[in-house]
Amino acid sequence: MESYIDAWERGDVDAIAAMLADDAIFAMPPYPSWWRGREVITAFAAEPVHRYLPTRANGQVANAAYRWDPQTGSYVAEALELLTLEGAQVKEMTAFMAPELFAHFGLPDELPR
């Protein structure tokens, strides 16, 4: 999923849309809101403020998401994003908003600029 990570980091909406299923779902536990559909999800990509590291969780493809923090001048741990694939497309993204999980995966708390 290197191209998926690259597209999100660059904010390449067209590339992200091409990798998402039409009825893709994006959820961010513990928040109760979730989003469905390629167009709704790609709206998140308009402003690239994240960096990602690929990983695996529960046997699934996953990404560690780091959000830019201007106060520290670095990217800080934000969410562990599990991807459910349907063929070559992303069918579901579940971003667990729990940066405390990063240590369990051997992931750093922050990334340099």
N, C-alpha and C positions, 0 to 999 in steps of 0.2 A: 504493500500500500504506500510505497514511497511517493508515487505520483499524487496520491490523495493528500498526503501530508504537505507536499510541495505546493499543491494548489491552494490549500488553506493558508499556508504561510504567506503566499503571494497575493491572496485575496482574488484569485482567478475564478470568478463566479461561473463562467462558462465551463471551465474544466471540472469544477465541483459538480455542477448540474449534470454533466455527462456521466459522472460516476455514481449518481444517486438514482435509486429506483423512483418511478413516478410517485409512488405512495410511501416514500421513505418517512420514517418517524424519528424525531429527535427529542429525547427526554433528558432531564437533569435532576435526578434524585439528590436531595430530598425535596426539591421544589415540586409542587403539584402540577405546574404547567408542562405541556408538551406540545410539539409542533408536528404537523403532518404535511407532506408534499414538498416536492423539489423546490418550487418557487419560494415557499415560506422559509425553508431551511437555508437556501443560498443567500437570503437577505442578511444572515449572520456574517457572511463572508465579505461584505462590502468594505469593512474596515479591518485590515489584517493587524491584529495586536497580539497574536499568539505565536509560539514556537511549539513544536511537538517532538517527542521522542517515541519511536515505535517500541512496543512491548507486547506481551501476551498476558491474558488473564482468563482463568477458567478454560484454557484451551482455545480461546478466541483471540483474534487479532484485536489489538488495543493500542491506544496512543496515550501518552502522558501529555497533558496540555499545560502550558506555561503561559501566563498572561503578563504583558509588559507592565512594570511598576515604575513609574517615573521617579518615585521617592528613593528607591534603592538603585535605580539605573540598571535593573536586570529583569529577567523574566522569572516570575515566581510560580511555584506549583499551584495549580488551580483545580484540575479535574483529571480523573482517569476515565478515558472514553473507550468503551467497548463497542466494537463494530460487528454487526451481523450482516454477513454477505449473502447475496442471492446471485449466484454466478459471479460475474465480474463487477456487479453493482452493490453499493451499500444500501441495504434494506432498512437497517435500524442503527441508530447511534444512541448509546446511553452513557451520558457523561456524569459520573459520580463525583459530585462536588465535595470531595473529601481529600484534601491534599495530605492529610495524615497517612493515607494509604501508600504514598510514594515510597516511604522507607521499607515497607514490606516487599516492594518490587525491586529494591536496590536502586531506586531512581533519586537523583539529586533534588534538593529543595528549591534550587534556583539554577538558572542558566545565564551565562554572561551575554552581554549585548552582542 
